């Protein structure tokens, strides 16, 4: 049975870049955020979101306006919790099915920005926290998403701090220099074996 390695990190930490590196090495990685987005494309979930928020969060062809939804949930922790309560059980079920499909692998990785906040870490054998200095994280997200510093900080405020996450992490990788971070993640994998 595969060991499950949870990977998390705050917005802009560079965890996605490291995930892509792991994939390039042939590892199977479940990207929770992508799966949640896929779920948000289903008509059933769109209808539930529409009902939950009682605000116009759809664009013309019945596709969810994710930008507007993000504005709603990242401005109000209660609204974010509503969305999480809808999506997280569905992602967990999807992940469980995914692990069954890959049960013959020795290691499987589960990426989740809110691995600890959601409780998903409890299903992991080990956890890795990807960190970077806050100023660097903000700069990365502003450049990547074309958003304001205020917008990035608003998103950051809806996630646990690195200090909170570190308490639950088995390994911590600082991602300032990508090549060094890649080597560190390989070192961790070799330890876990």
VOGU-461289 format. One record per residue: x, y, z negated of N, C-alpha, C in turn. Coordinates in steps of 0.05 Angstrom, whole numbers, padded with zeros to 5 digits, always signed. Atoms other than C-alpha are relative to their C-alpha. Layout:
# residues N
XYZXYZXYZ;...
//
This chain:
# residues 193
+00017-00024+00000+00000+00000+00000+00018+00025+00000;-00016-00024-00003+00025+00069+00018+00001+00017-00025;-00001-00020+00021+00050+00118-00033-00010+00026+00012;+00011-00025-00009+00012+00184-00027+00017+00023-00012;-00016-00023+00008+00055+00247-00030-00016+00025+00006;+00014-00025-00004+00017+00311-00041+00019+00023+00004;-00017-00023-00006+00047+00374-00012-00017+00025-00002;+00016-00025+00003+00023+00443-00033+00019+00024-00001;-00015-00025+00001+00046+00515-00034-00019+00022+00006;+00017-00023-00005+00016+00583-00034+00001+00010+00029;+00001-00011-00027-00002+00621+00029+00027+00013+00006;-00025-00012-00008+00061+00640+00067+00025-00014-00011;-00023+00013+00011+00106+00590+00031+00015-00015+00021;-00013+00015-00021+00122+00555+00096-00005-00030-00001;+00006+00029+00002+00090+00488+00078-00008-00011+00027;+00008+00010-00026+00060+00482+00148+00024-00006+00018;-00025+00005-00015+00129+00488+00180+00013-00025-00009;-00012+00025+00010+00155+00433+00135-00017-00024+00006;+00019+00021-00007+00093+00391+00149+00006-00008+00029;-00006+00006-00028+00107+00397+00224+00027-00015+00003;-00026+00013-00001+00179+00376+00211-00004-00030-00008;+00005+00028+00008+00154+00313+00174-00014-00015+00023;+00013+00013-00022+00108+00297+00232+00019-00006+00022;-00020+00004-00021+00166+00305+00281+00018-00024-00007;-00016+00023+00009+00202+00251+00240-00016-00026+00001;+00017+00023-00002+00143+00204+00250-00017-00006-00024;+00017+00005+00023+00109+00210+00183-00029+00008+00006;+00029-00007-00002+00033+00212+00178-00006+00020-00021;+00007-00022+00018+00008+00277+00147-00029+00007+00004;+00028-00008+00000-00063+00292+00129+00000+00030-00008;+00000-00029+00006-00073+00367+00133-00029+00008-00008;+00027-00004+00011-00133+00382+00088-00013+00025+00012;+00012-00025-00011-00143+00453+00114-00011-00004+00028;+00009+00006-00027-00148+00429+00186-00025-00017+00000;+00023+00017+00002-00197+00375+00167-00025+00015-00010;+00022-00017+00010-00239+00425+00128-00011+00017+00023;+00009-00017-00023-00241+00470+00189-00016-00017+00020;+00015+00018-00019-00262+00410+00233-00028-00005-00011;+00026+00004+00012-00318+00396+00184-00018+00024+00004;+00016-00024-00003-00340+00468+00189-00010+00005+00029;+00010-00002-00028-00352+00457+00264-00025-00017+00003;+00023+00017-00004-00407+00406+00252-00025+00016-00005;+00025-00015+00002-00478+00432+00261-00012-00002-00028;+00011+00005+00026-00499+00401+00195+00013+00018-00021;-00015-00016+00020-00445+00437+00155-00004+00029+00005;+00006-00028-00006-00456+00502+00192-00027+00009-00012;+00027-00006+00011-00529+00499+00172+00001+00003-00031;-00002-00001+00030-00510+00485+00099+00014+00026-00008;-00015-00024+00006-00460+00543+00099-00019+00024+00003;+00018-00022-00006-00512+00589+00130-00021+00002-00023;+00020+00001+00022-00563+00568+00076+00013+00010-00026;-00014-00006+00025-00512+00574+00020+00005+00030-00004;-00008-00027+00003-00490+00644+00035-00021+00021+00007;+00023-00018-00006-00556+00673+00061+00010+00026+00012;-00010-00023-00015-00514+00720+00102+00006-00009+00028;-00005+00008-00028-00502+00721+00176+00030-00007+00003;-00028+00008-00004-00438+00680+00183+00004-00016+00026;-00003+00013-00026-00451+00652+00252+00005+00020+00022;-00001-00016-00024-00431+00679+00319-00019-00012+00020;+00021+00006-00018-00473+00672+00381-00006-00030+00006;+00007+00027-00008-00466+00599+00402-00002-00020-00023;+00003+00018+00023-00476+00571+00333+00027-00009-00012;-00026+00006+00011-00402+00571+00318+00004+00018-00024;-00004-00015+00025-00382+00593+00248+00020+00022+00004;-00018-00023-00001-00350+00661+00244+00018-00003-00025;-00018+00006+00023-00292+00639+00200+00012+00025-00012;-00011-00025+00010-00264+00709+00194-00019+00013-00020;+00020-00012+00017-00329+00735+00165-00004-00017-00026;+00003+00018+00023-00336+00674+00120+00024+00004-00019;-00024-00005+00016-00264+00685+00095-00002+00026-00015;+00003-00026+00013-00280+00758+00080-00019-00003-00024;+00020+00003+00021-00340+00736+00038+00012-00016-00023;-00009+00017+00022-00306+00680-00001+00025+00010-00014;-00025-00009+00013-00238+00712-00013-00004+00026-00016;+00006-00024+00016-00271+00775-00041-00016-00007-00025;+00017+00007+00022-00313+00736-00091+00005-00029-00009;-00007+00027+00009-00287+00675-00131-00025-00018-00002;+00024+00016+00002-00358+00652-00143-00009-00011+00027;+00007+00009-00027-00372+00649-00068+00019-00021+00010;-00020+00019-00008-00307+00613-00057-00005-00027-00012;+00007+00025+00014-00327+00561-00109-00023-00014+00013;+00023+00011-00014-00393+00551-00073+00009-00015+00025;-00010+00012-00025-00357+00537-00007+00016-00025-00007;-00016+00023+00008-00307+00491-00042-00016-00024-00009;+00017+00021+00010-00362+00452-00076-00014-00015+00023;+00012+00013-00024-00392+00438-00007+00021-00016+00016;-00020+00012-00018-00328+00422+00031+00017-00021-00013;-00020+00019+00012-00282+00386-00019-00009-00029-00002;+00008+00029+00000-00324+00323-00028+00001-00013+00027;-00001+00010-00027-00328+00316+00047+00028-00005+00009;-00028+00004-00007-00253+00325+00056+00011-00024-00015;-00010+00023+00016-00240+00274+00000-00009-00026+00013;+00010+00024-00013-00284+00223+00034+00015-00006+00027;-00015+00003-00025-00249+00236+00101+00028-00009-00005;-00027+00008+00007-00181+00230+00068+00001-00030-00008;+00001+00028+00008-00200+00163+00036-00001-00018+00024;+00002+00016-00024-00220+00136+00104+00026+00001+00016;-00026-00003-00014-00155+00163+00135+00021-00018-00013;-00021+00017+00014-00112+00128+00082-00004-00030+00006;+00006+00028-00007-00147+00062+00097+00010-00007+00028;-00010+00005-00028-00129+00070+00171+00030-00002+00001;-00029+00000+00000-00056+00080+00152+00012-00015-00024;-00008+00013+00025-00051+00032+00093+00026-00016+00003;-00025+00015-00003+00009-00005+00123+00025+00017+00000;-00023-00018+00001+00053+00057+00121+00012-00001-00029;-00011+00000+00027+00102+00062+00063-00005+00027-00014;+00005-00027+00010+00091+00138+00054-00021+00014+00017;+00019-00018-00014+00032+00182+00071+00001+00027-00015;-00001-00027+00012+00031+00257+00060-00028+00013+00002;+00025-00015+00000-00029+00299+00041+00007+00029-00006;-00005-00029+00003-00022+00374+00051-00026+00013-00010;+00023-00015+00009-00069+00419+00012+00010+00025-00014;-00007-00025+00013-00062+00492-00006-00010+00001-00029;+00012-00001+00027-00105+00479-00067+00000-00029-00011;-00003+00027+00010-00080+00409-00085-00007-00003-00029;+00005+00001+00029-00081+00424-00159-00027+00012-00008;+00025-00014+00007-00140+00472-00162-00024-00018+00006;+00022+00018-00008-00184+00420-00127+00000-00026-00015;-00002+00026+00013-00160+00362-00169+00010-00023+00018;-00008+00021-00019-00137+00325-00106+00027-00013-00007;-00026+00010+00008-00068+00316-00137-00002-00026-00016;+00004+00024+00017-00097+00261-00182+00001-00025+00017;-00001+00023-00018-00100+00215-00121+00028-00004+00012;-00027+00002-00011-00026+00226-00106+00019-00014-00019;-00020+00013+00017+00033+00185-00130+00022+00020-00008;-00020-00022+00006+00080+00246-00126-00011+00025+00013;+00008-00026-00012+00071+00320-00112+00025+00017+00004;-00022-00018-00008+00117+00370-00078-00012+00028+00002;+00008-00028-00002+00109+00445-00087+00020+00015+00017;-00016-00017-00017+00136+00490-00032-00003+00029-00009;+00001-00027+00010+00154+00559-00058+00017+00019+00017;-00017-00021-00012+00183+00624-00032-00007+00026-00016;+00006-00025+00014+00189+00694-00062-00025+00013+00011;+00026-00012-00008+00123+00732-00061+00003+00020+00024;-00004-00020-00021+00150+00789-00017+00004-00014+00027;-00004+00015-00024+00173+00738+00035-00025-00012+00010;+00025+00012-00007+00107+00702+00033-00019+00021+00012;+00018-00021-00010+00068+00767+00043+00009+00008+00029;-00010-00008-00027+00113+00787+00102-00006-00021+00021;+00005+00022-00019+00105+00718+00135-00030+00001+00008;+00028+00001-00006+00029+00720+00130-00009+00025+00016;+00007-00025-00015+00023+00793+00154+00009-00003+00029;-00010+00004-00028+00065+00775+00215-00016-00022+00014;+00014+00023-00012+00030+00708+00228-00029+00007+00007;+00029-00004-00003-00042+00731+00219-00008+00028+00008;+00007-00027-00007-00037+00805+00235-00019+00013-00019;+00017-00011+00021-00069+00824+00169+00015+00019-00018;-00012-00020+00018-00056+00877+00116+00012-00014-00024;-00011+00010+00024-00015+00867+00054-00022-00005-00021;+00023+00002+00018-00079+00878+00014-00015-00026+00005;+00015+00024-00008-00113+00822+00052+00015-00025-00010;-00017+00023+00008-00055+00774+00038-00002-00003-00031;+00001+00001+00029-00055+00792-00036-00027-00010-00010;+00027+00009+00007-00130+00781-00040-00001-00031+00002;+00000+00029-00003-00120+00710-00013+00017-00013-00021;-00018+00011+00020-00062+00698-00060-00013-00001-00028;+00014-00001+00026-00105+00718-00119-00020-00022-00004;+00019+00022+00001-00152+00661-00102+00013-00027-00002;-00015+00024+00003-00097+00610-00109+00015+00001-00027;-00016+00000+00024-00059+00588-00170+00028+00011+00007;-00028-00010-00004+00010+00620-00179+00019-00025+00002;-00021+00021-00001+00073+00579-00165+00006-00010-00028;-00006+00009+00028+00084+00578-00241-00021-00020-00009;+00021+00018+00008+00017+00545-00252+00003-00027+00014;-00002+00024-00016+00028+00495-00196+00025-00016-00008;-00025+00014+00008+00099+00479-00220-00004-00019-00023;+00005+00017+00023+00071+00449-00284-00009-00027+00008;+00011+00025-00009+00038+00394-00243+00017-00013+00021;-00015+00009-00022+00092+00385-00191+00023-00019-00008;-00022+00018+00005+00141+00327-00189+00026+00012+00012;-00024-00011-00014+00188+00364-00140-00008+00028+00009;+00004-00028-00010+00196+00438-00122+00022+00006+00020;-00018-00008-00022+00227+00461-00057-00003+00029+00006;+00001-00029-00007+00244+00534-00047+00006+00003+00030;-00002-00002-00029+00233+00551+00026+00007+00029+00008;-00010-00026-00010+00275+00613+00039+00015-00005+00026;-00014+00008-00024+00322+00580+00089-00011-00026+00009;+00015+00023-00009+00285+00530+00132+00018-00025+00002;-00017+00024-00003+00344+00484+00146+00006-00012-00027;-00005+00010+00027+00360+00479+00072-00025-00014-00011;+00025+00012+00009+00286+00465+00057-00005-00027+00013;+00003+00026-00014+00284+00410+00110+00018-00021-00013;-00018+00019+00013+00344+00377+00078-00010-00008-00027;+00010+00006+00027+00313+00382+00009-00024-00019+00001;+00024+00018-00002+00248+00349+00032+00009-00028+00007;-00011+00026-00007+00289+00292+00062+00012-00013-00025;-00011+00010+00025+00326+00285-00004-00022-00011-00019;+00022+00008+00017+00260+00281-00041-00012-00027+00011;+00011+00025-00012+00233+00228+00008+00019-00024-00006;-00019+00021+00006+00296+00187-00002-00001-00009-00029;+00003+00007+00029+00287+00190-00078-00026-00017-00004;+00026+00013+00004+00214+00169-00073+00000-00028+00013;-00005+00025-00015+00232+00115-00021-00025-00014+00007;
//
